[in-house]
């Protein structure tokens, strides 16, 4: 990849007789500022490494496992968690 200036690239592409595109400098400046703002925003975002992500998933899975075991234990004891026996309604009315 060449390290040519913008002027050199424009001359190579359009030739020496071509007119400069309107508001070229303003568009380039706006584009550079927008890219710089995006990079700043990405730099300020908190990053989560793989080890922390695996830890979060493991803790969440363990919590769901404990909840499932507790609900299964209630069911084995005959305890209704939702108390649906007294409020039975037909599926379709």
N, C-alpha and C positions, 0 to 999 in steps of 0.2 A: 504494500500500500504506500502510495506516495504522500509526502508531506507538503503538498502544494497549497499555495494561498488561495483564497476565494477568488481573487481577481484572475489568477492563472487558470483555475478551473472554468470560470465563466468564459474567458477568452478561448480556451480550447473547445468548449462546447458550442458557443454561439458565434465565435469569430470576432475579429476586431471591429467590424462594421455594425454589429448589433447594438441596439439600445439597452441600457440598464433597465431591468424590470422595475416597475413603480414600487416605491416604498420598500425596496429590498433591505436596506439597512435596518429599518424599524421592525420588519418581520423577523430578521435574523436575531436582533436584540431580544425581541419578545420570546422567540423560541429558546434562546439560551437561558433567559431568566426562568421560563417555565420548567425547563429541564433541571436547573439548579434547585428550584423549589421542590420538585419531585424527589430529587436526591436527598435534600434536607429532611423531607417528610419520611422517607424510607429509613434514614439514619436514626430518626427519633422514635421509630416504632420499636416496641419491646420485642426481643427475639427469644424464642423458646428453643433450647437445644433438644436433641433427640432423647437424651437421658431424662430430662424433665418431662417431655411429652409421654414417654413410656411410663414414667412414674405416675402421671396424672391418669392415664388409661388404666393402670393396674389398680390404683386406689378406687377408681370408679367401678371397675369390674368387681372388686372385692365387696364394695358396698352393695352392689346389685345381688351378688351371691348371698350375702348375709340376709338381705331382705327376702329373697326367694326362699331361703331355708326357714326363716321365721314364719312366712306365710304357709309353707308346707307343714311346719310344726303345728300351727293353729288348726290347719285342716285335719291333721291326724288326731288332734284333741277334740274335734267336733265343734270348735268355736268358729262362728261365722264372722268374718271380718266386716262384711258389708251389711250384715243383718238383712239379707234378702228374703229370708223365709217368711217373715210376716207381711212383707210388702210385695208379694208376687203379682206381677202384671203380665197379661198376655203379650207376646211379641208383636202381634198385629191386632189392631183395633178396627 
